Amino acid sequence: MPTVRPAQHEASNWMTRPIQQYRHKFTPTSPEQLLAAITNDEGEDPRKLTPPRLVQSSFSSLSRTSTTIASKNGLVHAAIEAYNEHHNLVLRPDDIWIAILTQLSAYVNANAEDLRSKLVTHSEGQQGLHIEVELTPDLDHGAMAYEMTKLMSASLKDPELRDWILPAFSTTEKSDQAVASIVFMGTMQKYYSYSWGTRCGIPNVNLLGEEDDWIEIAERCALKLGTGDFGAEAARWYRVLRPVLAGFVETFRDPSGPAAIKFWQGMVDEHKPNGSGRATYSGWITAFCYWDEKGKCLHDSPVQGADGERVVRLARNQIPSGFTKVPVTLLKMGVKVPTEMVAGSVGMRVRKWGEDKVESKKSPTGDQRWEGYNTLQPASGWFMQYV
């Protein structure tokens, strides 16, 4: 697990600046609050939103002592906050892979019919997929999503696509498999409908995992994106991703070397206007913001950078969501219950540098509760809500 030092200053604790500047950094105390915060307008106070009715979530342990921060794109916002506020950054292979999958989902949904012949065997419409299972209170709906991807495999043009989608890195946990499964379902929702139930009848960056995990991400992308299996536009995205993925591998091989340090110093650049206007961000983190939620390319209008290269600059409100939504129908003795699953990178966990557990506990009271909490890590998870 390499650690690279892009900057020589020490890491700052979370919440070291005046609290007024952190109003958008909401710490939810329940999965309902977290989902409401990421699916509503960022200008709204999350505490005043009507919480959704959840069926289930991977964030069942959230409480008043949790250190998860709501974010519509946990990876990108963690990178920006770590860069701006001098926090350390911890990344897993799964965090990068889920970011790749959610971007690919936006692209596929926007170009579903053009890609149909490349992805599925049925020539039109949605194929209905159903799992017959009793809807007990302890049913794991994340595991059901994983099982659903097995049914999808029967009508995929590429029988190995499911294995390519689902993470299997040394850091991959059961919830990561569920997140990737739900994102995969969302990616393919123009081709399938899903149901289950019963029917009648940056001071420091720490890359977790092993070098082979990060090599595998690069190889997976080269295999499907680089070869044009998802179309020409996805192949162009791969050309943007490729040097970024190579930078992760180089970091593992020589974290203190000049190439790795230069790579991480180029993660985020903030551009503040001289007068009025919004700050924008460039750097290789924008490779994970290639399409917006509707599949429109965000890299069509690069600008001249300081070194003469063409760079992409994005304002905060242009950063696409790092999660995917997909409708799922539950059936209880033939009665249809419409729900929606949401999965992806949905927050940032604030943690102490070097600790093993990412869901740490804060001190009971006062601003000192953040003492030593100087590190950010993207948080992935899933939700199922009634609609």
C-alpha positions as a Markdown table, in Angstrom:
| # | Residue | x | y | z |
|---|---|---|---|---|
| 1 | Met | 0.0 | 0.0 | 0.0 |
| 2 | Pro | 2.0 | 3.0 | -1.2 |
| 3 | Thr | 1.9 | 6.4 | 0.3 |
| 4 | Val | 2.8 | 9.4 | -1.9 |
| 5 | Arg | 3.5 | 13.0 | -0.7 |
| 6 | Pro | 2.4 | 15.5 | -3.4 |
| 7 | Ala | 2.9 | 18.4 | -1.0 |
| 8 | Gln | 5.3 | 18.9 | 2.0 |
| 9 | His | 2.9 | 20.6 | 4.4 |
| 10 | Glu | 1.2 | 18.6 | 7.2 |
| 11 | Ala | -2.5 | 17.5 | 6.9 |
| 12 | Ser | -5.2 | 19.7 | 8.4 |
| 13 | Asn | -8.0 | 18.4 | 10.6 |
| 14 | Trp | -11.5 | 18.4 | 9.2 |
| 15 | Met | -13.6 | 21.5 | 10.2 |
| 16 | Thr | -10.6 | 23.7 | 11.0 |
| 17 | Arg | -12.1 | 26.7 | 9.2 |
| 18 | Pro | -15.1 | 28.7 | 10.4 |
| 19 | Ile | -18.3 | 26.6 | 10.5 |
| 20 | Gln | -20.1 | 29.0 | 8.1 |
| 21 | Gln | -17.8 | 27.8 | 5.3 |
| 22 | Tyr | -18.9 | 24.2 | 5.8 |
| 23 | Arg | -22.7 | 24.5 | 5.6 |
| 24 | His | -22.6 | 22.3 | 2.5 |
| 25 | Lys | -20.6 | 19.6 | 4.3 |
| 26 | Phe | -23.6 | 17.9 | 5.9 |
| 27 | Thr | -23.0 | 14.9 | 8.3 |
| 28 | Pro | -26.1 | 12.8 | 8.1 |
| 29 | Thr | -27.3 | 10.8 | 11.1 |
| 30 | Ser | -29.3 | 8.2 | 9.1 |
| 31 | Pro | -29.4 | 6.6 | 5.7 |
| 32 | Glu | -32.6 | 8.5 | 5.0 |
| 33 | Gln | -30.8 | 11.9 | 5.6 |
| 34 | Leu | -27.9 | 10.8 | 3.4 |
| 35 | Leu | -30.1 | 9.8 | 0.5 |
| 36 | Ala | -32.2 | 13.0 | 0.7 |
| 37 | Ala | -29.1 | 15.1 | 0.8 |
| 38 | Ile | -27.5 | 13.6 | -2.4 |
| 39 | Thr | -30.7 | 13.5 | -4.5 |
| 40 | Asn | -32.0 | 17.0 | -3.8 |
| 41 | Asp | -30.6 | 20.4 | -4.8 |
| 42 | Glu | -27.3 | 21.3 | -3.1 |
| 43 | Gly | -28.7 | 24.6 | -2.1 |
| 44 | Glu | -31.3 | 23.1 | 0.1 |
| 45 | Asp | -30.8 | 22.5 | 3.8 |
| 46 | Pro | -30.7 | 18.7 | 4.1 |
| 47 | Arg | -32.2 | 18.9 | 7.6 |
| 48 | Lys | -35.4 | 20.4 | 6.3 |
| 49 | Leu | -36.0 | 17.8 | 3.5 |
| 50 | Thr | -38.6 | 15.2 | 3.8 |
| 51 | Pro | -36.8 | 11.9 | 4.4 |
| 52 | Pro | -37.5 | 9.1 | 1.9 |
| 53 | Arg | -39.1 | 5.9 | 3.0 |
| 54 | Leu | -36.3 | 3.3 | 2.7 |
| 55 | Val | -36.7 | -0.4 | 2.1 |
| 56 | Gln | -33.0 | -1.0 | 3.0 |
| 57 | Ser | -29.5 | 0.5 | 2.7 |
| 58 | Ser | -25.9 | -0.4 | 3.1 |
| 59 | Phe | -25.6 | 2.6 | 5.4 |
| 60 | Ser | -27.5 | 1.1 | 8.3 |
| 61 | Ser | -24.9 | 2.1 | 10.9 |
| 62 | Leu | -25.1 | 5.8 | 10.4 |
| 63 | Ser | -25.8 | 7.7 | 13.7 |
| 64 | Arg | -25.0 | 11.0 | 15.4 |
| 65 | Thr | -21.4 | 9.8 | 16.0 |
| 66 | Ser | -20.8 | 8.9 | 12.3 |
| 67 | Thr | -18.1 | 10.6 | 10.2 |
| 68 | Thr | -19.7 | 10.2 | 6.8 |
| 69 | Ile | -20.3 | 13.4 | 4.8 |
| 70 | Ala | -23.0 | 13.6 | 2.2 |
| 71 | Ser | -21.8 | 14.2 | -1.3 |
| 72 | Lys | -23.3 | 13.6 | -4.8 |
| 73 | Asn | -19.9 | 12.4 | -6.0 |
| 74 | Gly | -17.8 | 11.1 | -3.1 |
| 75 | Leu | -14.6 | 10.5 | -5.2 |
| 76 | Val | -14.5 | 13.8 | -7.0 |
| 77 | His | -15.5 | 15.9 | -4.0 |
| 78 | Ala | -13.1 | 14.1 | -1.7 |
| 79 | Ala | -10.3 | 14.9 | -4.1 |
| 80 | Ile | -11.3 | 18.6 | -4.3 |
| 81 | Glu | -11.8 | 18.9 | -0.5 |
| 82 | Ala | -8.5 | 17.2 | 0.2 |
| 83 | Tyr | -6.7 | 19.5 | -2.3 |
| 84 | Asn | -8.4 | 22.7 | -1.1 |
| 85 | Glu | -8.2 | 22.1 | 2.6 |
| 86 | His | -4.9 | 20.1 | 2.9 |
| 87 | His | -6.4 | 16.8 | 4.0 |
| 88 | Asn | -4.9 | 13.4 | 3.4 |
| 89 | Leu | -6.6 | 11.2 | 0.8 |
| 90 | Val | -7.2 | 7.4 | 0.9 |
| 91 | Leu | -8.4 | 5.6 | -2.3 |
| 92 | Arg | -9.4 | 2.0 | -2.9 |
| 93 | Pro | -9.4 | 0.3 | -6.3 |
| 94 | Asp | -13.1 | -0.1 | -5.8 |
| 95 | Asp | -13.6 | 3.7 | -5.4 |
| 96 | Ile | -12.0 | 4.3 | -8.9 |
| 97 | Trp | -13.8 | 1.4 | -10.5 |
| 98 | Ile | -17.2 | 2.5 | -9.2 |
| 99 | Ala | -16.5 | 6.0 | -10.6 |
| 100 | Ile | -15.7 | 4.4 | -14.0 |
| 101 | Leu | -18.9 | 2.3 | -13.9 |
| 102 | Thr | -21.2 | 5.2 | -13.0 |
| 103 | Gln | -19.8 | 7.4 | -15.8 |
| 104 | Leu | -20.2 | 4.5 | -18.2 |
| 105 | Ser | -23.8 | 4.1 | -17.0 |
| 106 | Ala | -24.6 | 7.7 | -18.0 |
| 107 | Tyr | -23.1 | 7.2 | -21.4 |
| 108 | Val | -24.8 | 3.8 | -22.1 |
| 109 | Asn | -28.2 | 5.2 | -21.1 |
| 110 | Ala | -27.8 | 8.2 | -23.4 |
| 111 | Asn | -26.9 | 6.0 | -26.3 |
| 112 | Ala | -28.8 | 2.8 | -25.5 |
| 113 | Glu | -30.2 | 2.1 | -29.0 |
| 114 | Asp | -26.9 | 2.8 | -30.7 |
| 115 | Leu | -25.2 | 0.3 | -28.4 |
| 116 | Arg | -27.9 | -2.3 | -28.2 |
| 117 | Ser | -26.4 | -4.6 | -30.8 |
| 118 | Lys | -23.1 | -4.5 | -29.0 |
| 119 | Leu | -24.5 | -5.3 | -25.6 |
| 120 | Val | -27.6 | -7.5 | -25.7 |
| 121 | Thr | -29.0 | -10.2 | -27.9 |
| 122 | His | -32.6 | -9.0 | -28.0 |
| 123 | Ser | -33.3 | -6.4 | -30.7 |
| 124 | Glu | -35.9 | -4.2 | -29.1 |
| 125 | Gly | -37.6 | -3.3 | -25.8 |
| 126 | Gln | -36.9 | -4.4 | -22.3 |
| 127 | Gln | -36.5 | -8.0 | -21.3 |
| 128 | Gly | -38.3 | -8.7 | -18.0 |
| 129 | Leu | -36.1 | -10.3 | -15.4 |
| 130 | His | -37.6 | -11.7 | -12.1 |
| 131 | Ile | -36.3 | -13.5 | -9.1 |
| 132 | Glu | -38.9 | -15.5 | -7.1 |
| 133 | Val | -38.1 | -14.9 | -3.4 |
| 134 | Glu | -40.1 | -14.2 | -0.3 |
| 135 | Leu | -39.9 | -10.6 | 0.8 |
| 136 | Thr | -38.9 | -11.3 | 4.4 |
| 137 | Pro | -37.6 | -8.4 | 6.7 |
| 138 | Asp | -34.1 | -9.8 | 6.6 |
| 139 | Leu | -33.9 | -10.2 | 2.8 |
| 140 | Asp | -30.6 | -8.7 | 1.6 |
| 141 | His | -31.7 | -6.6 | -1.4 |
| 142 | Gly | -28.1 | -5.9 | -2.3 |
| 143 | Ala | -27.5 | -9.6 | -2.6 |
| 144 | Met | -30.6 | -9.8 | -4.8 |
| 145 | Ala | -29.1 | -7.2 | -7.2 |
| 146 | Tyr | -26.0 | -9.4 | -7.4 |
| 147 | Glu | -28.2 | -12.4 | -8.3 |
| 148 | Met | -30.0 | -10.3 | -10.9 |
| 149 | Thr | -26.7 | -9.7 | -12.8 |
| 150 | Lys | -26.5 | -13.5 | -13.2 |
| 151 | Leu | -29.9 | -13.5 | -15.0 |
| 152 | Met | -28.7 | -10.6 | -17.2 |
| 153 | Ser | -25.7 | -12.7 | -18.4 |
| 154 | Ala | -28.0 | -15.1 | -20.3 |
| 155 | Ser | -28.8 | -12.4 | -22.9 |
| 156 | Leu | -25.6 | -10.4 | -23.0 |
| 157 | Lys | -23.7 | -10.3 | -26.3 |
| 158 | Asp | -20.5 | -10.7 | -24.3 |
| 159 | Pro | -20.8 | -13.5 | -21.7 |
| 160 | Glu | -17.8 | -12.1 | -19.9 |
| 161 | Leu | -19.2 | -8.6 | -19.5 |
| 162 | Arg | -20.6 | -9.3 | -16.0 |
| 163 | Asp | -17.2 | -10.5 | -14.7 |
| 164 | Trp | -15.7 | -7.3 | -16.3 |
| 165 | Ile | -18.2 | -5.1 | -14.5 |
| 166 | Leu | -18.1 | -6.6 | -11.0 |
| 167 | Pro | -15.0 | -5.7 | -8.9 |
| 168 | Ala | -12.9 | -8.5 | -7.4 |
| 169 | Phe | -10.0 | -6.6 | -6.0 |
| 170 | Ser | -8.1 | -7.4 | -2.8 |
| 171 | Thr | -10.1 | -4.5 | -1.1 |
| 172 | Thr | -13.5 | -5.5 | -2.5 |
| 173 | Glu | -16.2 | -6.0 | 0.1 |
| 174 | Lys | -19.7 | -7.5 | -0.2 |
| 175 | Ser | -21.2 | -4.0 | -0.3 |
| 176 | Asp | -18.9 | -3.1 | -3.2 |
| 177 | Gln | -20.2 | -6.1 | -5.2 |
| 178 | Ala | -23.8 | -4.9 | -4.5 |
| 179 | Val | -23.0 | -1.3 | -5.5 |
| 180 | Ala | -21.5 | -2.5 | -8.8 |
| 181 | Ser | -24.4 | -4.9 | -9.4 |
| 182 | Ile | -26.9 | -2.1 | -9.0 |
| 183 | Val | -24.9 | 0.3 | -11.2 |
| 184 | Phe | -24.8 | -2.5 | -13.8 |
| 185 | Met | -28.5 | -2.9 | -13.6 |
| 186 | Gly | -28.9 | 0.9 | -14.0 |
| 187 | Thr | -26.5 | 0.9 | -17.0 |
| 188 | Met | -28.6 | -1.7 | -18.7 |
| 189 | Gln | -32.1 | -0.5 | -17.7 |
| 190 | Lys | -33.1 | 0.4 | -21.3 |
| 191 | Tyr | -32.7 | -3.3 | -22.1 |
| 192 | Tyr | -34.1 | -4.9 | -19.0 |
| 193 | Ser | -36.8 | -4.4 | -16.3 |
| 194 | Tyr | -36.1 | -5.9 | -12.9 |
| 195 | Ser | -38.3 | -7.4 | -10.2 |
| 196 | Trp | -38.1 | -9.8 | -7.3 |
| 197 | Gly | -40.5 | -11.1 | -4.7 |
| 198 | Thr | -43.4 | -13.6 | -4.7 |
| 199 | Arg | -45.9 | -13.9 | -7.5 |
| 200 | Cys | -49.2 | -15.7 | -7.6 |
| 201 | Gly | -47.7 | -18.6 | -9.5 |
| 202 | Ile | -4.0 | 15.2 | -0.2 |
| 203 | Pro | -0.9 | 15.8 | 1.9 |
| 204 | Asn | -0.8 | 12.1 | 1.6 |
| 205 | Val | -2.5 | 9.7 | -0.7 |
| 206 | Asn | -2.8 | 6.1 | 0.4 |
| 207 | Leu | -3.8 | 3.6 | -2.3 |
| 208 | Leu | -5.3 | 0.5 | -0.7 |
| 209 | Gly | -5.2 | -3.0 | -2.2 |
| 210 | Glu | -2.4 | -4.7 | -4.2 |
| 211 | Glu | -0.6 | -3.5 | -7.4 |
| 212 | Asp | -2.4 | -6.2 | -9.3 |
| 213 | Asp | -5.8 | -4.6 | -8.4 |
| 214 | Trp | -4.8 | -1.4 | -10.1 |
| 215 | Ile | -3.3 | -3.2 | -13.1 |
| 216 | Glu | -6.5 | -5.1 | -13.4 |
| 217 | Ile | -8.6 | -1.9 | -13.6 |
| 218 | Ala | -6.3 | -0.7 | -16.5 |
| 219 | Glu | -6.6 | -4.0 | -18.2 |
| 220 | Arg | -10.4 | -4.2 | -17.8 |
| 221 | Cys | -10.7 | -0.7 | -19.4 |
| 222 | Ala | -8.3 | -1.6 | -22.2 |
| 223 | Leu | -10.3 | -4.8 | -22.9 |
| 224 | Lys | -13.7 | -3.3 | -23.3 |
| 225 | Leu | -13.4 | 0.5 | -23.6 |
| 226 | Gly | -10.2 | 0.8 | -25.6 |
| 227 | Thr | -11.3 | -1.8 | -28.2 |
| 228 | Gly | -14.5 | 0.1 | -29.0 |
| 229 | Asp | -16.9 | -2.5 | -27.5 |
| 230 | Phe | -19.0 | 0.3 | -26.1 |
| 231 | Gly | -18.7 | 2.5 | -29.2 |
| 232 | Ala | -16.4 | 5.3 | -30.5 |
| 233 | Glu | -17.3 | 7.8 | -27.8 |
| 234 | Ala | -16.4 | 5.4 | -25.0 |
| 235 | Ala | -13.1 | 4.7 | -26.8 |
| 236 | Arg | -12.4 | 8.4 | -26.7 |
| 237 | Trp | -13.1 | 8.4 | -22.9 |
| 238 | Tyr | -10.7 | 5.5 | -22.6 |
| 239 | Arg | -7.9 | 7.6 | -24.1 |
| 240 | Val | -8.6 | 10.2 | -21.3 |
| 241 | Leu | -8.7 | 7.5 | -18.6 |
| 242 | Arg | -5.6 | 5.6 | -19.7 |
| 243 | Pro | -2.9 | 7.9 | -18.4 |
| 244 | Val | -4.8 | 8.3 | -15.1 |
| 245 | Leu | -5.0 | 4.5 | -14.6 |
| 246 | Ala | -1.3 | 4.3 | -15.5 |
| 247 | Gly | -0.6 | 6.9 | -12.8 |
| 248 | Phe | -2.2 | 4.7 | -10.2 |
| 249 | Val | 0.0 | 1.7 | -11.2 |
| 250 | Glu | 3.2 | 3.9 | -11.2 |
| 251 | Thr | 2.3 | 5.1 | -7.7 |
| 252 | Phe | 2.3 | 1.5 | -6.5 |
| 253 | Arg | 5.6 | 0.8 | -8.1 |
| 254 | Asp | 7.5 | 4.0 | -6.9 |
| 255 | Pro | 5.4 | 6.1 | -4.6 |
| 256 | Ser | 8.2 | 8.5 | -3.7 |
| 257 | Gly | 9.4 | 8.8 | -7.3 |
| 258 | Pro | 9.1 | 12.0 | -9.4 |
| 259 | Ala | 6.6 | 10.5 | -11.8 |
| 260 | Ala | 4.2 | 9.5 | -9.0 |
| 261 | Ile | 4.5 | 12.9 | -7.2 |
| 262 | Lys | 4.0 | 14.8 | -10.4 |
| 263 | Phe | 0.9 | 12.7 | -11.2 |
| 264 | Trp | -0.7 | 13.4 | -7.8 |
| 265 | Gln | 0.2 | 17.1 | -8.0 |
| 266 | Gly | -1.9 | 17.2 | -11.2 |
| 267 | Met | -5.0 | 15.6 | -9.7 |
| 268 | Val | -6.8 | 18.9 | -9.1 |
| 269 | Asp | -6.2 | 22.5 | -10.1 |
| 270 | Glu | -8.5 | 25.2 | -8.9 |
| 271 | His | -9.1 | 28.3 | -11.0 |
| 272 | Lys | -10.6 | 31.3 | -9.2 |
| 273 | Pro | -11.9 | 34.2 | -11.4 |
| 274 | Asn | -10.3 | 37.6 | -10.8 |
| 275 | Gly | -13.7 | 39.3 | -10.4 |
| 276 | Ser | -17.2 | 37.7 | -10.0 |
| 277 | Gly | -17.9 | 34.2 | -11.2 |
| 278 | Arg | -17.5 | 30.6 | -10.1 |
| 279 | Ala | -14.3 | 28.7 | -9.4 |
| 280 | Thr | -13.6 | 25.9 | -11.8 |
| 281 | Tyr | -11.5 | 22.7 | -11.5 |
| 282 | Ser | -9.2 | 20.9 | -13.9 |
| 283 | Gly | -6.7 | 18.1 | -13.5 |
| 284 | Trp | -6.9 | 14.4 | -14.1 |
| 285 | Ile | -9.9 | 14.0 | -11.7 |
| 286 | Thr | -12.1 | 15.3 | -14.5 |
| 287 | Ala | -11.5 | 12.0 | -16.3 |
| 288 | Phe | -14.2 | 10.7 | -14.0 |
| 289 | Cys | -16.5 | 13.5 | -15.1 |
| 290 | Tyr | -16.6 | 12.7 | -18.9 |
| 291 | Trp | -20.4 | 12.7 | -19.2 |
| 292 | Asp | -23.1 | 14.4 | -17.2 |
| 293 | Glu | -26.1 | 12.5 | -15.8 |
| 294 | Lys | -27.8 | 12.6 | -19.2 |
| 295 | Gly | -24.8 | 11.2 | -21.1 |
| 296 | Lys | -23.7 | 14.6 | -22.6 |
| 297 | Cys | -20.0 | 14.8 | -23.0 |
| 298 | Leu | -18.4 | 17.4 | -20.6 |
| 299 | His | -15.1 | 17.4 | -22.4 |
| 300 | Asp | -16.2 | 19.0 | -25.7 |
| 301 | Ser | -15.0 | 22.5 | -24.8 |
| 302 | Pro | -11.4 | 22.3 | -23.4 |
| 303 | Val | -9.5 | 25.6 | -22.8 |
| 304 | Gln | -5.9 | 26.6 | -23.0 |
| 305 | Gly | -4.0 | 25.6 | -19.9 |
| 306 | Ala | -1.0 | 27.4 | -18.4 |
| 307 | Asp | 1.4 | 24.9 | -20.0 |
| 308 | Gly | -0.2 | 25.3 | -23.5 |
| 309 | Glu | -2.2 | 22.1 | -23.3 |
| 310 | Arg | -5.9 | 21.9 | -23.8 |
| 311 | Val | -7.6 | 21.2 | -20.4 |
| 312 | Val | -11.1 | 20.6 | -19.2 |
| 313 | Arg | -12.5 | 22.9 | -16.5 |
| 314 | Leu | -15.6 | 22.1 | -14.6 |
| 315 | Ala | -17.5 | 24.1 | -12.0 |
| 316 | Arg | -18.9 | 22.3 | -8.9 |
| 317 | Asn | -22.4 | 22.3 | -10.3 |
| 318 | Gln | -21.2 | 20.6 | -13.4 |
| 319 | Ile | -19.7 | 17.6 | -11.6 |
| 320 | Pro | -22.0 | 14.6 | -12.5 |
| 321 | Ser | -23.5 | 12.4 | -9.9 |
| 322 | Gly | -21.4 | 9.5 | -8.9 |
| 323 | Phe | -24.4 | 7.2 | -8.5 |
| 324 | Thr | -27.0 | 5.5 | -10.6 |
| 325 | Lys | -30.7 | 5.0 | -10.1 |
| 326 | Val | -32.8 | 2.0 | -11.4 |
| 327 | Pro | -36.4 | 1.1 | -10.9 |
| 328 | Val | -37.1 | -2.3 | -9.3 |
| 329 | Thr | -40.5 | -3.9 | -8.7 |
| 330 | Leu | -41.1 | -5.9 | -5.6 |
| 331 | Leu | -44.0 | -8.4 | -5.7 |
| 332 | Lys | -45.7 | -9.6 | -2.5 |
| 333 | Met | -48.2 | -12.3 | -3.4 |
| 334 | Gly | -48.7 | -10.7 | -6.8 |
| 335 | Val | -49.1 | -7.1 | -5.5 |
| 336 | Lys | -46.6 | -4.8 | -7.2 |
| 337 | Val | -44.6 | -2.5 | -5.0 |
| 338 | Pro | -42.6 | 0.1 | -7.0 |
| 339 | Thr | -39.2 | 0.9 | -5.6 |
| 340 | Glu | -36.0 | 2.5 | -6.8 |
| 341 | Met | -32.5 | 1.5 | -6.1 |
| 342 | Val | -29.7 | 4.1 | -5.9 |
| 343 | Ala | -26.0 | 3.0 | -5.8 |
| 344 | Gly | -22.6 | 4.5 | -6.3 |
| 345 | Ser | -20.2 | 6.9 | -4.7 |
| 346 | Val | -22.5 | 8.9 | -2.3 |
| 347 | Gly | -20.3 | 10.5 | 0.3 |
| 348 | Met | -16.9 | 11.0 | 1.9 |
| 349 | Arg | -15.8 | 9.4 | 5.2 |
| 350 | Val | -13.7 | 11.5 | 7.4 |
| 351 | Arg | -11.1 | 9.4 | 9.2 |
| 352 | Lys | -7.8 | 9.6 | 11.0 |
| 353 | Trp | -4.7 | 8.9 | 9.0 |
| 354 | Gly | -3.4 | 5.4 | 9.4 |
| 355 | Glu | -6.5 | 3.9 | 11.1 |
| 356 | Asp | -8.0 | 0.7 | 9.9 |
| 357 | Lys | -11.7 | 1.4 | 10.4 |
| 358 | Val | -13.1 | 4.1 | 8.2 |
| 359 | Glu | -16.4 | 4.6 | 10.1 |
| 360 | Ser | -14.7 | 6.1 | 13.2 |
| 361 | Lys | -16.5 | 7.7 | 16.1 |
| 362 | Lys | -16.3 | 11.4 | 17.0 |
| 363 | Ser | -15.9 | 12.9 | 20.4 |
| 364 | Pro | -19.3 | 13.6 | 22.1 |
| 365 | Thr | -19.4 | 17.4 | 21.9 |
| 366 | Gly | -17.7 | 20.5 | 20.5 |
| 367 | Asp | -15.6 | 21.3 | 17.5 |
| 368 | Gln | -12.8 | 19.3 | 19.0 |
| 369 | Arg | -14.6 | 16.1 | 17.9 |
| 370 | Trp | -12.7 | 16.5 | 14.6 |
| 371 | Glu | -9.3 | 16.6 | 16.3 |
| 372 | Gly | -7.0 | 14.3 | 14.3 |
| 373 | Tyr | -9.6 | 13.6 | 11.6 |
| 374 | Asn | -7.5 | 14.8 | 8.7 |
| 375 | Thr | -8.1 | 12.2 | 6.0 |
| 376 | Leu | -10.9 | 11.7 | 3.4 |
| 377 | Gln | -12.0 | 8.5 | 1.7 |
| 378 | Pro | -14.9 | 8.1 | -0.8 |
| 379 | Ala | -17.9 | 6.2 | 0.5 |
| 380 | Ser | -19.8 | 3.9 | -1.7 |
| 381 | Gly | -23.2 | 2.3 | -0.9 |
| 382 | Trp | -26.7 | 1.7 | -2.0 |
| 383 | Phe | -30.3 | 2.4 | -1.1 |
| 384 | Met | -33.7 | 1.0 | -1.9 |
| 385 | Gln | -36.6 | 3.4 | -1.5 |
| 386 | Tyr | -40.4 | 3.3 | -2.1 |
| 387 | Val | -41.6 | 5.4 | -5.0 |
